[in-house]
């Protein structure tokens, strides 16, 4: 039986199947139909689109997505929720439920195997405890993801769109902005979830760039430098990179020389660098490594 999942209906279904939700799995289910509709509208779905939903929970968003697109592939970790999902979305012919850990799923292969599609969108109310690693997994390992519309903690949303020099700007920000254009669409109060979380949320859109935000010859080297730059935020960039031992044998003096060559002040801090400056640093480092 499908249909909008009110708080009363959700509680009744959970009680019927003797299920207690686990905060450790980020099980805070959306029970506000207006927010569900806003998420679906923000997803800009066409009738032929394929959607991956991660953490369908009780199937509230799943139902709304299935009414708008060609097919929904819903990936759920908690097998205890199977009878709940069968009751809520069991009658929907264009929904495929997959019981797996999303962090271990090759979504490109999964979607191709289920629907034959090479391109898809991800729309989800993400479990808070896997938000950051899951976004990285989707961006770095799954080339078929065209766009993501995600419910995340408000503080995560602010990190996604942060500008260089701000307190929210970090390695996660640089990685996301390298691969896509992030934007915060709207805030979501904690009161629309059951059980109610301790923080507010936001719905964000991550639109995949046709090509990365900057051109680099060695992506692995680029991200190694990004991680090193943010490893010790209080230190100057030269000290942080030397302390992180990004390259064995490179001293602070070496890093000062390299940073100067890249046009970057060695006394600045990593959080002040934008994508272009990280790319410039990567190019100089690569050249030096080749010549050494």
MIKOL-234930 format. One record per atom (N, C-alpha, C, CB): residue in three letters; x, y, z. Coordinates in steps of 0.1 Angstrom, whole numbers, padded with zeros to 4 digits, always signed. Each point is the difference from the previous one (the first is absolute). Glycine has a CB too. Layout:
<pts>
AlaXYZ...
</pts>
This chain:
<pts>
Unk+0008-0012+0000Unk-0008+0012+0000Unk+0009+0012+0000Unk-0019-0012+0012Unk+0017+0021-0022Unk+0008+0012-0001Unk-0008+0012+0005Unk+0013-0010-0019Unk-0007+0022+0018Unk-0007+0012+0005Unk+0009+0007+0009Unk-0022-0011-0003Unk+0018+0024+0006Unk+0008+0008+0009Unk+0001-0006+0014Unk-0007+0020-0013Unk+0019-0020+0019Unk+0002-0006+0013Unk+0000+0010+0011Unk+0014-0018-0012Unk-0025+0019+0018Unk-0002+0009+0012Unk+0007-0005+0012Unk-0022+0008-0009Unk+0024+0000+0019Unk+0006-0004+0012Unk-0008-0011+0007Unk+0010+0023+0003Unk-0023-0022-0003Unk-0008-0010+0006Unk+0001-0013-0007Unk-0015+0017+0007Unk+0015-0017-0020Unk+0001-0012-0008Unk+0014-0007+0002Unk-0017+0009-0017Unk+0027+0000+0017Unk+0014-0006+0002Unk+0001-0007+0014Unk+0009+0019-0015Unk-0014-0012+0025Unk+0000-0006+0014Unk-0007-0014+0000Unk+0002+0023+0010Unk-0014-0023-0017Unk-0008-0012+0000Unk+0007-0011-0007Unk-0020+0014+0001Unk+0027-0011-0012Unk+0007-0011-0008Unk+0012-0005+0008Unk-0008+0011-0021Unk+0015-0002+0027Unk+0012-0004+0008Unk-0004-0008+0012Unk+0012+0020-0007Unk-0023-0017+0014Unk-0005-0008+0011Unk-0005-0013-0005Unk-0007+0021+0012Unk+0000-0022-0023Unk-0005-0012-0006Unk+0011-0010-0002Unk-0018+0013-0011Unk+0030-0008+0006Unk+0011-0009-0003Unk+0010+0000+0012Unk-0003+0004-0024Unk+0000+0002+0035Unk+0008+0000+0012Unk+0014+0005-0003Unk-0013-0020+0009Unk+0014+0031-0015Unk+0013+0006-0004Unk+0003+0013+0007Unk-0003-0010-0023Unk+0014+0010+0030Unk+0005+0013+0006Unk+0011+0006-0008Unk-0006-0009+0023Unk+0005+0021-0026Unk+0009+0007-0009Unk+0014+0002+0007Unk-0019+0011-0012Unk+0030-0012+0005Unk+0013+0001+0006Unk+0006+0013-0004Unk+0003-0025-0001Unk+0000+0033+0011Unk+0007+0013-0003Unk+0014-0003-0005Unk-0013+0011+0018Unk+0019-0022-0015Unk+0014-0004-0004Unk+0000-0001-0015Unk+0005-0011+0021Unk-0016+0008-0028Unk-0001-0001-0014Unk-0006+0012-0007Unk-0003-0024+0003Unk+0002+0035+0005Unk-0006+0012-0005Unk-0014-0001-0005Unk+0023+0006-0007Unk-0031-0014+0015Unk-0014-0002-0004Unk-0009+0011+0005Unk+0005-0025-0001Unk-0005+0036-0006Unk-0010+0011+0003Unk-0008+0001-0012Unk+0016+0012+0016Unk-0029-0016-0016Unk-0008-0001-0012Unk-0008+0012-0002Unk-0001-0024+0003Unk+0001+0029-0015Unk-0007+0012-0004Unk-0015-0003-0001Unk+0020+0008-0013Unk-0028+0000+0021Unk-0015-0003+0001Unk-0008+0013-0004Unk+0005-0017+0018Unk+0001+0026-0025Unk-0007+0012-0005Unk-0002-0001-0015Unk+0010+0014+0020Unk-0022-0015-0024Unk-0003-0001-0014Unk+0004+0012-0008Unk-0018-0015+0005Unk+0018+0027+0000Unk+0004+0012-0007Unk+0015-0001-0003Unk-0019+0013+0011Unk+0027-0017-0001Unk+0014-0001-0003Unk+0003-0010-0010Unk+0005+0007+0024Unk-0012-0018-0024Unk+0002-0011-0010Unk-0002+0006-0014Unk-0007-0018+0017Unk-0004+0025-0018Unk-0004+0006-0013Unk+0010+0010-0005Unk-0024-0004+0005Unk+0030+0012+0005Unk+0010+0010-0004Unk+0013-0007-0005Unk-0010+0016+0017Unk+0013-0027-0010Unk+0012-0008-0005Unk-0002-0005-0014Unk+0005-0006+0024Unk-0016+0000-0026Unk-0003-0005-0014Unk+0000+0011-0010Unk-0014-0019+0010Unk+0008+0030-0007Unk+0000+0011-0009Unk+0014+0005-0003Unk-0022+0007+0008Unk+0031-0006+0003Unk+0013+0004-0002Unk+0009-0009-0008Unk-0002+0011+0022Unk-0003-0024-0023Unk+0008-0010-0007Unk-0001+0002-0015Unk-0003-0015+0019Unk-0007+0022-0024Unk-0002+0003-0014Unk+0000-0012-0008Unk+0012+0022+0003Unk-0020-0032+0001Unk-0001-0013-0007Unk-0008+0000-0012Unk+0003-0010+0022Unk+0002+0003-0032Unk-0008-0002-0013Unk-0005-0014+0001Unk+0014+0017-0013Unk-0025-0019+0005Unk-0006-0014+0000Unk+0009-0011-0003Unk-0021+0011-0007Unk+0032-0009+0000Unk+0009-0010-0004Unk+0012-0002+0009Unk-0007+0004-0022Unk+0008+0004+0033Unk+0011+0000+0009Unk+0000-0012+0009Unk+0000+0024+0000Unk+0013-0029+0003Unk+0002-0010+0009Unk+0006+0006+0013Unk+0004-0017-0018Unk-0009+0013+0030Unk+0004+0006+0012Unk+0005-0010+0010Unk-0017+0018-0003Unk+0028-0015+0009Unk+0005-0008+0011Unk-0004+0007+0013Unk+0020-0010-0014Unk-0026+0002+0023Unk-0003+0006+0013Unk+0008-0008+0010Unk-0023+0007-0007Unk+0030-0001+0016Unk+0008-0006+0010Unk-0006+0002+0014Unk+0021+0003-0014Unk-0024-0014+0020Unk-0007+0000+0013Unk-0015+0004-0001Unk+0022+0006+0010Unk-0030-0014-0017Unk-0014+0003-0002Unk-0008+0000+0013Unk+0002-0010-0022Unk+0004+0003+0032Unk-0007+0000+0013Unk-0013-0007+0000Unk+0011+0021+0006Unk-0022-0013-0005Unk-0013-0006+0000Unk-0007+0002-0014Unk-0002+0004+0024Unk+0009+0002-0033Unk-0005+0001-0014Unk-0008+0012-0003Unk+0000-0024+0000Unk+0000+0034+0008Unk-0008+0012-0002Unk+0004+0008-0013Unk-0004+0002+0025Unk+0017+0001-0025Unk+0006+0007-0012Unk-0001-0009-0012Unk+0015+0014+0015Unk-0012-0027-0013Unk+0000-0010-0011Unk-0013+0001-0008Unk+0015-0015+0014Unk-0026+0015-0007Unk-0013+0000-0006Unk-0002+0012-0009Unk-0009-0012+0020Unk+0013+0024-0015Unk-0001+0012-0007Unk+0009+0000-0013Unk-0006+0012+0022Unk+0018-0017-0020Unk+0009-0001-0011Unk-0005-0009-0011Unk+0019+0005+0015Unk-0024-0016-0011Unk-0005-0010-0010Unk-0012+0005-0008Unk+0007-0018+0015Unk-0014+0028-0010Unk-0012+0005-0007Unk+0005+0011-0010Unk-0014-0004+0020Unk+0027+0007-0020Unk+0005+0011-0009Unk+0010-0005-0010Unk-0004+0015+0019Unk+0011-0026-0017Unk+0011-0004-0009Unk-0002-0014-0005Unk+0015+0015+0012Unk-0006-0020-0020Unk-0002-0013-0007Unk+0003-0011+0010Unk+0007+0010-0021Unk+0003-0009+0029Unk+0004-0011+0009Unk+0008+0005+0012Unk+0000-0015-0019Unk-0003+0010+0031Unk+0007+0003+0012Unk+0008-0013+0005Unk-0017+0018+0006Unk+0030-0016-0004Unk+0008-0011+0006Unk+0003+0004+0014Unk+0010-0007-0022Unk-0017+0001+0032Unk+0002+0004+0014Unk+0009-0010+0007Unk-0023+0010-0001Unk+0033-0004+0007Unk+0010-0008+0007Unk-0001+0002+0015Unk+0016+0002-0020Unk-0019-0013+0027Unk-0002+0001+0015Unk+0009-0010+0007Unk-0024+0007-0004Unk+0030-0003+0015Unk+0009-0008+0007Unk-0007-0009+0010Unk+0017+0017-0002Unk-0027-0012+0009Unk-0007-0007+0011Unk-0011-0009-0005Unk+0005+0020+0015Unk-0002-0033-0014Unk-0009-0010-0005Unk-0013-0001+0009Unk+0020-0013-0009Unk-0019+0018+0021Unk-0012+0000+0008Unk-0011+0008-0006Unk+0014-0002+0020Unk-0011+0012-0029Unk-0010+0009-0006Unk-0007-0006-0012Unk+0013+0019+0008Unk-0009-0031-0012Unk-0005-0007-0012Unk-0016-0001+0001Unk+0022-0012-0003Unk-0027+0007+0014Unk-0015-0001+0001Unk-0007+0014-0001Unk+0003-0021+0013Unk+0004+0031-0007Unk-0006+0013-0001Unk+0000+0005-0015Unk+0008+0005+0024Unk+0003-0007-0030Unk+0001+0005-0014Unk-0009-0008-0009Unk+0024+0007+0004Unk-0026-0020-0002Unk-0009-0008-0008Unk-0014+0005+0002Unk+0015-0020+0003Unk-0019+0024+0009Unk-0013+0005+0002Unk-0002+0014-0006Unk-0001-0013+0021Unk+0011+0021-0021Unk-0002+0014-0006Unk+0003+0001-0015Unk+0007+0008+0022Unk+0003-0015-0027Unk+0003+0001-0014Unk-0001-0013-0008Unk+0015+0019+0006Unk-0020-0029+0001Unk-0001-0013-0006Unk-0008-0001-0013Unk+0002-0009+0022Unk-0011+0018-0024Unk-0008-0001-0012Unk+0005+0009-0012Unk-0019-0004+0015Unk+0030+0010-0013Unk+0006+0009-0010Unk+0009-0008-0009Unk-0001+0020+0015Unk-0003-0021-0028Unk+0007-0008-0010Unk+0013+0006-0004Unk-0022-0009-0008Unk+0024+0022+0009Unk+0012+0006-0005Unk+0010+0003+0012Unk-0014+0010-0019Unk+0013-0017+0029Unk+0010+0001+0012Unk+0007-0013+0002Unk-0015+0017+0011Unk+0028-0017-0011Unk+0008-0011+0003Unk+0007+0002+0013Unk+0004-0005-0024Unk-0006-0003+0034Unk+0006+0001+0013Unk+0012-0009+0001Unk-0022+0005+0010Unk+0033+0001-0006Unk+0013-0007+0002Unk+0005+0001+0014Unk+0006+0004-0024Unk-0005-0016+0031Unk+0005+0000+0014Unk+0015-0001+0000Unk-0022-0010+0007Unk+0029+0021-0007Unk+0014+0001+0001Unk+0005+0012+0007Unk+0001-0013-0021Unk+0012+0013+0024Unk+0007+0012+0006Unk+0003+0009-0011Unk+0009-0013+0019Unk-0014+0025-0019Unk+0002+0009-0012Unk+0015+0004-0002Unk-0023+0009+0005Unk+0031-0010+0006Unk+0014+0003-0002Unk+0007-0011-0007Unk-0001+0013+0021Unk-0005-0024-0023Unk+0007-0011-0007Unk-0007-0003-0013Unk+0006-0010+0022Unk-0015+0018-0026Unk-0007-0002-0013Unk+0007+0007-0012Unk-0022-0003+0013Unk+0023-0004-0024Unk+0004+0007-0012Unk-0013+0004-0007Unk+0022-0014-0002Unk-0026+0026+0004Unk-0013+0005-0005Unk-0001+0000-0015Unk-0002+0014+0020Unk+0013-0011-0027Unk+0000-0001-0015Unk-0004-0013-0005Unk+0018+0017+0000Unk-0012-0027+0006Unk-0002-0014-0004Unk-0014-0005+0005Unk+0024-0005+0001Unk-0028+0009+0011Unk-0014-0003+0005Unk-0011+0005-0009Unk+0010+0000+0023Unk-0009+0013-0026Unk-0010+0007-0008Unk-0001-0006-0014Unk+0003+0021+0013Unk+0009-0023-0019Unk+0001-0006-0013Unk-0007-0014-0001Unk+0021+0013-0004Unk-0018-0021+0015Unk-0005-0013+0001Unk-0015-0001+0002Unk+0021-0007+0009Unk-0027+0017-0002Unk-0014+0000+0003Unk-0008+0006-0011Unk+0006+0001+0024Unk-0001+0011-0029Unk-0008+0008-0010Unk+0006+0001-0014Unk-0008+0012+0020Unk+0021-0015-0021Unk+0007+0002-0013Unk+0005+0014-0002Unk-0014-0018-0009Unk+0011+0027+0019Unk+0004+0014-0001Unk+0015+0002+0003Unk-0024+0007+0005Unk+0030+0003-0011Unk+0014+0004+0003Unk+0001+0012+0008Unk+0007-0011-0021Unk-0018+0019+0021Unk-0001+0013+0007Unk-0012+0000+0010Unk+0012+0012-0020Unk-0010-0007+0031Unk-0011+0000+0010Unk+0002+0011+0010Unk-0002-0025-0002Unk-0008+0028+0010Unk+0000+0010+0010Unk-0001-0007+0014Unk-0010+0017-0015Unk+0016-0011+0025Unk-0001-0005+0014Unk-0009+0010+0007Unk+0023-0012-0001Unk-0033+0007+0007Unk-0009+0008+0009Unk-0002-0007+0013Unk-0012+0010-0021Unk+0016-0004+0032Unk-0001-0007+0012Unk+0000+0008+0013Unk+0012-0018-0012Unk-0018+0013+0022Unk+0002+0005+0014Unk+0011-0008+0006Unk-0025+0008+0002Unk+0037-0003-0003Unk+0012-0008+0004Unk+0001-0003+0015Unk+0012+0009-0020Unk-0009-0021+0024Unk+0003-0002+0014Unk+0012+0008+0004Unk-0009-0023-0002Unk+0008+0031+0013Unk+0010+0009+0003Unk+0014-0006+0002Unk-0018+0013+0011Unk+0018-0025-0006Unk+0013-0006+0004Unk+0009-0004-0012Unk-0011-0008+0021Unk+0005+0008-0033Unk+0009-0004-0011Unk-0001+0011-0011Unk-0004-0024+0004Unk-0001+0036-0001Unk-0002+0010-0010Unk+0013+0004-0007Unk-0018+0009+0014Unk+0029-0006-0007Unk+0012+0005-0006Unk+0007-0011-0009Unk+0003+0016+0019Unk-0001-0028-0013Unk+0007-0011-0008Unk-0009-0004-0012Unk+0012-0008+0020Unk-0025+0009-0018Unk-0009-0005-0011Unk+0000+0010-0012Unk-0014-0011+0017Unk+0014+0024-0014Unk+0001+0010-0010Unk+0013-0001-0008Unk-0014+0016+0013Unk+0025-0018-0006Unk+0013-0002-0006Unk+0000-0013-0009Unk+0011+0011+0019Unk-0017-0022-0014Unk-0001-0012-0008Unk-0008+0002-0013Unk+0001-0013+0022Unk-0012+0021-0021Unk-0008+0002-0012Unk+0007+0009-0010Unk-0020-0002+0014Unk+0028+0012-0009Unk+0006+0009-0009Unk+0013-0005-0006Unk-0009+0018+0014Unk+0017-0026-0007Unk+0013-0004-0004Unk-0001-0014-0007Unk+0010+0013+0018Unk-0020-0021-0015Unk+0000-0013-0005Unk-0011-0004-0010Unk+0011-0006+0021Unk-0021+0015-0022Unk-0012-0003-0008Unk-0002+0010-0011Unk-0010-0011+0020Unk+0014+0008-0032Unk+0000+0010-0011Unk-0014+0003-0005Unk+0023-0007-0006Unk-0032-0002+0009Unk-0014+0001-0006Unk-0009+0010+0008Unk+0003-0023-0008Unk+0002+0028+0019Unk-0008+0009+0008Unk+0000+0014-0007Unk+0005-0013+0021Unk-0017+0017-0026Unk-0001+0013-0006Unk-0003+0011+0010Unk-0008-0011-0021Unk+0001+0008+0031Unk-0005+0010+0009Unk-0004-0007+0013Unk-0007+0016-0018Unk+0009-0009+0029Unk-0005-0005+0013Unk-0008+0011+0007Unk+0020-0015+0002Unk-0032+0011+0003Unk-0008+0008+0009Unk-0001-0007+0013Unk-0013+0011-0019Unk+0019-0005+0029Unk+0002-0008+0013Unk-0004+0008+0012Unk+0019-0011-0010Unk-0025+0004+0019Unk-0003+0006+0014Unk+0012-0003+0008Unk-0025-0002-0002Unk+0032+0012+0008Unk+0011-0002+0008Unk-0001+0009+0012Unk+0015-0006-0020Unk-0006+0004+0030Unk+0000+0009+0012Unk+0004+0014-0005Unk+0007-0019+0015Unk-0013+0029-0009Unk+0002+0014-0004Unk+0015+0003+0000Unk-0022+0006+0010Unk+0030-0011+0000Unk+0014+0003+0000Unk+0008-0006-0011Unk-0002+0002+0025Unk-0003-0013-0030Unk+0006-0007-0012Unk-0003+0009-0012Unk-0002-0023+0011Unk-0010+0027-0012Unk-0004+0009-0011Unk+0009+0012-0001Unk-0024-0009+0002Unk+0026+0015+0009Unk+0008+0012+0001Unk+0015-0003-0004Unk-0015+0009+0018Unk+0020-0021-0015Unk+0013-0003-0004Unk+0001-0002-0015Unk+0004-0011+0022Unk-0015+0006-0028Unk+0000-0003-0015Unk+0002+0013-0008Unk-0015-0020+0004Unk+0009+0031+0001Unk+0000+0012-0008Unk+0009+0010+0005Unk-0023-0004-0005Unk+0032+0001+0015Unk+0008+0009+0007Unk+0010+0006-0010Unk-0002-0012+0021Unk+0006+0025-0018Unk+0010+0007-0008Unk+0014-0001+0007Unk-0018+0016-0009Unk+0029-0015+0001Unk+0013+0000+0006Unk+0001+0011+0011Unk+0010-0008-0021Unk-0003+0004+0032Unk+0002+0010+0011Unk-0011-0001+0011Unk+0011+0014-0016Unk-0022-0021+0013Unk-0011-0001+0010Unk+0003-0012+0009Unk-0016+0010-0015Unk+0009-0011+0027Unk+0003-0010+0010Unk-0006-0014-0005Unk-0001+0017+0018Unk-0008-0017-0027Unk-0006-0012-0005Unk+0007-0006-0012Unk-0021+0009+0008Unk+0031-0001-0014Unk+0007-0005-0012Unk+0011-0010+0004Unk-0004+0022-0011Unk+0004-0033+0004Unk+0010-0011+0004Unk+0002-0009-0012Unk-0007+0001+0024Unk+0014-0012-0021Unk+0004-0010-0011Unk-0013-0005-0007Unk+0021-0006+0013Unk-0031+0004-0005Unk-0013-0005-0005Unk-0006+0010-0010Unk-0004-0013+0022Unk+0004+0025-0018Unk-0005+0011-0009Unk+0008+0000-0013Unk-0006+0014+0020Unk+0019-0014-0020Unk+0008+0000-0012Unk-0004-0012-0009Unk+0019+0012+0012Unk-0020-0024-0006Unk-0003-0012-0008Unk-0013+0002-0006Unk+0013-0014+0016Unk-0023+0018-0009Unk-0014+0001-0006Unk+0000+0011-0011Unk-0010-0007+0022Unk+0016+0018-0019Unk+0000+0011-0010Unk+0009-0003-0013Unk-0005+0016+0019Unk+0014-0025-0017Unk+0008-0005-0011Unk-0009-0007-0010Unk+0021-0002+0014Unk-0030-0007-0009Unk-0008-0008-0009Unk-0013+0006-0004Unk+0011-0019+0011Unk-0017+0028-0003Unk-0013+0005-0002Unk-0003+0014+0004Unk-0007-0024+0002Unk-0004+0029-0005Unk-0005+0013+0005Unk-0010-0002+0011Unk+0004+0011-0023Unk-0001-0008+0035Unk-0009-0002+0011Unk-0009+0012+0003Unk+0016-0017+0010Unk-0028+0015-0006Unk-0008+0011+0004Unk-0010-0004+0011Unk+0002+0011-0023Unk-0005-0003+0033Unk-0010-0003+0010Unk-0013+0005-0005Unk+0017+0002+0019Unk-0027-0011-0020Unk-0013+0003-0005Unk-0010+0006+0011Unk+0004-0018-0018Unk-0004+0011+0029Unk-0009+0005+0011Unk+0004-0008+0013Unk-0019+0006-0017Unk+0016+0001+0028Unk+0002-0006+0013Unk-0012-0008+0004Unk+0015+0019+0006Unk-0013-0029+0002Unk-0010-0009+0005Unk+0001-0001+0015Unk+0000-0014-0021Unk-0011+0017+0029Unk+0001+0000+0014Unk+0000-0015+0005Unk-0012+0022+0001Unk+0017-0024+0011Unk+0001-0013+0006Unk-0013-0006+0003Unk+0022+0006+0009Unk-0033+0003-0008Unk-0013-0005+0005Unk-0007-0008-0011Unk-0001+0020+0014Unk+0006-0021-0026Unk-0008-0008-0010Unk+0005-0014-0001Unk-0003+0021-0013Unk+0011-0025+0022Unk+0006-0014+0000Unk-0006-0008+0012Unk+0021+0008-0012Unk-0021-0021+0011Unk-0003-0009+0011Unk+0011-0011+0000Unk-0025+0005-0001Unk+0032-0007+0012Unk+0000+0009+0012Unk+0007+0013-0004Unk+0000-0021+0015Unk-0002+0031-0007Unk+0006+0013-0003Unk+0015+0000+0003Unk-0022+0011+0006Unk+0030-0007-0016Unk+0014+0001+0003Unk+0004+0012+0008Unk+0004-0011-0022Unk+0008+0013+0025Unk+0004+0011+0009Unk+0004+0012-0008Unk+0008-0017+0017Unk-0007+0016-0030Unk+0004+0011-0009Unk-0010+0002-0011Unk+0024-0004+0006Unk-0023+0016-0012Unk-0008+0003-0012Unk+0007-0005-0012Unk-0010+0020+0011Unk+0003-0021-0022Unk+0006-0005-0012Unk-0002+0010-0012Unk-0005-0024+0008Unk+0010+0020-0019Unk-0002+0008-0012Unk+0000-0009-0012Unk+0012+0020+0010Unk-0019-0016-0021Unk+0000-0007-0012Unk+0010+0007-0010Unk-0024-0009+0003Unk+0033+0001-0008Unk+0011+0006-0009Unk-0001-0007-0014Unk+0015+0005+0020Unk-0011+0002-0030Unk+0002-0005-0013Unk+0015+0000-0004Unk-0024+0008-0006Unk+0029-0019+0002Unk+0013-0001-0005Unk-0001-0004-0015Unk+0010-0007+0023Unk-0006+0016-0032Unk-0001-0002-0014Unk+0014-0003-0005Unk-0019+0015-0002Unk+0020-0027-0004Unk+0013-0005-0005Unk+0005+0009-0011Unk-0006-0023+0006Unk+0019+0028-0005Unk+0006+0008-0011Unk+0003-0010-0012Unk+0010+0017+0017Unk-0010-0011-0029Unk+0003-0008-0011Unk+0015-0004+0000Unk-0018+0012-0013Unk+0026-0003+0019Unk+0014-0003+0003Unk+0003+0006+0013Unk+0007-0001-0025Unk+0004-0003+0032Unk+0003+0005+0014Unk+0002+0015+0000Unk+0010-0021+0005Unk-0012+0027+0006Unk+0001+0014+0002Unk+0013+0006-0004Unk-0016-0002+0018Unk+0027-0006-0017Unk+0013+0005-0004Unk+0007-0012-0008Unk+0002+0016+0020Unk+0008-0013-0028Unk+0007-0010-0007Unk+0012-0004+0007Unk-0009+0009-0022Unk+0011-0022+0025Unk+0012-0005+0006Unk+0004-0012-0007Unk-0007+0009+0023Unk+0020-0012-0023Unk+0006-0011-0007Unk-0001-0013+0009Unk+0015+0015-0013Unk-0016-0013+0026Unk+0001-0011+0009Unk-0010+0002+0011Unk+0024-0005-0005Unk-0036-0001+0004Unk-0010+0002+0010Unk+0004-0005+0014Unk-0017-0002-0018Unk+0023-0009+0018Unk+0005-0006+0013Unk+0009+0010+0007Unk-0003-0023-0009Unk+0012+0029+0002Unk+0010+0009+0006Unk-0008+0013+0004Unk+0018-0009-0015Unk-0027+0014+0007Unk-0008+0011+0004Unk-0007-0002+0013Unk-0004+0005-0024Unk-0003-0016+0026Unk-0007-0003+0013Unk+0009-0003+0011Unk-0019-0008-0013Unk+0031+0003+0011Unk+0010-0002+0010Unk+0004+0013+0006Unk+0008-0021-0011Unk-0006+0031+0002Unk+0004+0013+0005Unk-0012+0007+0007Unk+0016+0002-0019Unk-0028-0004+0015Unk-0011+0006+0006Unk-0001-0005+0015Unk-0013+0002-0022Unk+0014-0016+0023Unk-0001-0005+0013Unk+0011+0005+0009Unk-0011-0021-0009Unk+0023+0021+0004Unk+0012+0005+0007Unk-0002+0015+0005Unk+0014-0016-0013Unk-0020+0024+0004Unk-0001+0014+0003Unk-0010+0002+0012Unk+0005+0006-0024Unk-0015-0015+0025Unk-0010+0002+0011Unk+0003-0009+0012Unk-0016+0006-0017Unk+0027-0013+0017Unk+0003-0009+0011Unk+0002+0007+0013Unk+0010-0016-0016Unk-0004+0028+0015Unk+0003+0008+0012Unk-0004+0014-0003Unk+0019-0015+0008Unk-0032+0018-0006Unk-0005+0013-0004Unk+0006+0012+0006Unk-0021-0012-0004Unk+0026+0011+0016Unk+0006+0011+0007Unk+0014+0004-0005Unk-0014-0006+0020Unk+0020-0003-0027Unk+0014+0003-0005Unk+0000+0007-0013Unk+0007-0020+0013Unk+0004+0026-0016Unk+0001+0006-0014Unk+0001-0012-0009Unk+0012+0021+0009Unk-0014-0018-0022Unk-0001-0010-0010Unk+0013-0008-0001Unk-0017+0014-0013Unk+0028-0006+0013Unk+0013-0007-0001Unk+0003-0010+0011Unk+0009+0021-0012Unk-0013-0016+0024Unk+0002-0009+0012Unk-0010-0012+0000Unk+0008+0020+0013Unk-0020-0017-0017Unk-0010-0011-0001Unk+0004-0011-0010Unk-0018+0017+0006Unk+0023-0013-0017Unk+0003-0010-0010Unk+0013-0007+0004Unk-0010+0014-0018Unk+0019-0007+0024Unk+0012-0007+0005Unk-0003-0010+0011Unk+0014+0020-0006Unk-0023-0015+0015Unk-0004-0008+0012Unk-0008-0013-0004Unk+0000+0021+0013Unk-0008-0019-0024Unk-0008-0011-0005Unk+0009-0011-0008Unk-0020+0016-0001Unk+0032-0012-0001Unk+0009-0009-0007Unk-0006-0005-0014Unk+0010-0007+0022Unk-0015+0016-0029Unk-0006-0003-0013Unk+0010-0007-0009Unk-0015+0020+0002Unk+0027-0015-0002Unk+0011-0006-0008Unk+0012-0002+0009Unk-0009+0010-0022Unk+0013-0022+0024Unk+0012-0003+0009Unk+0012+0008-0004Unk-0009-0023+0005Unk+0015+0030+0004Unk+0012+0007-0003Unk-0002+0015-0003Unk+0009-0021-0008Unk-0022+0025+0006Unk-0003+0014-0003Unk-0001+0008+0013Unk-0012-0007-0022Unk+0022+0016+0024Unk+0000+0007+0012Unk-0009+0013-0001Unk+0023-0009+0005Unk-0023+0016+0006Unk-0008+0013-0001Unk+0006+0009-0011Unk-0006-0002+0025Unk+0020+0002-0025Unk+0006+0009-0010Unk-0003-0004-0014Unk+0018+0003+0016Unk-0020-0017-0019Unk-0004-0005-0013Unk-0014+0005-0003Unk+0015-0020+0003Unk-0024+0019+0006Unk-0013+0005-0002Unk-0001+0015-0002Unk-0008-0019+0014Unk+0016+0026-0007Unk+0000+0015-0003Unk+0004+0003-0014Unk+0005+0004+0024Unk+0005-0011-0029Unk+0004+0002-0013Unk-0010-0004-0010Unk+0023-0005+0007Unk-0030-0007-0005Unk-0010-0005-0009Unk-0012+0010+0000Unk+0007-0024+0004Unk-0011+0028+0008Unk-0012+0009+0001Unk+0003+0014-0007Unk-0007-0011+0021Unk+0019+0016-0019Unk+0003+0012-0007Unk+0000-0001-0015Unk+0014+0006+0019Unk-0009-0018-0024Unk+0000-0003-0014Unk-0015+0000-0006Unk+0022-0013+0003Unk-0031+0008+0006Unk-0014-0001-0004Unk-0007+0013+0001Unk+0000-0024+0007Unk+0006+0034-0001Unk-0006+0013+0002Unk-0008+0001+0012Unk+0000+0003-0024Unk+0003-0011+0034Unk-0008-0001+0012Unk+0009+0004+0012Unk-0015-0018-0009Unk+0010+0026+0018Unk+0007+0005+0012Unk+0002-0012+0009Unk-0009+0024-0002Unk+0021-0028+0005Unk+0002-0012+0010Unk-0005+0003+0014Unk+0020-0006-0014Unk-0022+0019+0017Unk-0005+0003+0013Unk-0016-0001+0001Unk+0020+0015+0003Unk-0026-0017-0014Unk-0015+0000+0001Unk-0004-0014+0005Unk-0002+0016-0020Unk-0011-0018+0022Unk-0005-0012+0006Unk-0008-0008-0012Unk-0001+0010+0024Unk+0001-0023-0022Unk-0007-0008-0011Unk-0014+0004-0003Unk+0015-0018+0007Unk-0022+0023+0003Unk-0014+0003-0002Unk-0003+0012-0009Unk-0004-0011+0022Unk+0015+0018-0025Unk-0001+0012-0008Unk+0001-0002-0015Unk+0009+0013+0019Unk-0004-0026-0023Unk+0003-0003-0013Unk-0013-0004-0008Unk+0023-0007+0007Unk-0025+0012-0019Unk-0011-0004-0008Unk+0004-0011-0009Unk-0010+0023+0001Unk+0001-0028-0009Unk+0003-0011-0009Unk+0011+0002-0009Unk-0024-0006+0001Unk+0025+0018-0007Unk+0010+0004-0010Unk+0014+0000+0007Unk-0016+0013-0013Unk+0017-0009+0026Unk+0012+0001+0007Unk+0005-0014+0003Unk-0006+0022+0009Unk-0003-0031-0005Unk+0003-0014+0003Unk+0005-0007-0013Unk-0017-0001+0019Unk+0011+0005-0030Unk+0004-0006-0013Unk+0014+0005-0004Unk-0024-0002-0007Unk+0027+0015+0010Unk+0013+0005-0003Unk+0011-0007+0008Unk-0011+0022-0006Unk+0008-0024+0019Unk+0009-0007+0009Unk+0002-0014-0005Unk-0007+0014+0019Unk-0003-0021-0023Unk+0001-0014-0005Unk+0009+0000-0013Unk-0022-0006+0010Unk+0021+0016-0018Unk+0008-0001-0013Unk+0015+0002+0004Unk-0020+0010-0013Unk+0023-0001+0022Unk+0014+0003+0003Unk+0006-0013+0007Unk-0005+0025+0003Unk-0003-0030+0006Unk+0005-0012+0007Unk+0002-0012-0009Unk-0012+0007+0020Unk+0003-0009-0030Unk+0002-0011-0009Unk+0012+0002-0009Unk-0024-0002-0001Unk+0027+0015-0003Unk+0012+0003-0008Unk+0012-0003+0008Unk-0012+0017-0013Unk+0012-0013+0026Unk+0012-0002+0008Unk+0002-0015+0003Unk-0004+0022+0011Unk-0007-0030-0010Unk+0002-0014+0002Unk+0005-0007-0012Unk-0019+0001+0016Unk+0015+0004-0028Unk+0005-0006-0012Unk+0015+0003-0002Unk-0023+0003-0010Unk+0027+0009+0014Unk+0014+0004-0002Unk+0009-0006+0010Unk-0008+0021-0010Unk+0003-0026+0021Unk+0008-0005+0011Unk+0005-0014-0002Unk-0012+0016+0016
</pts>
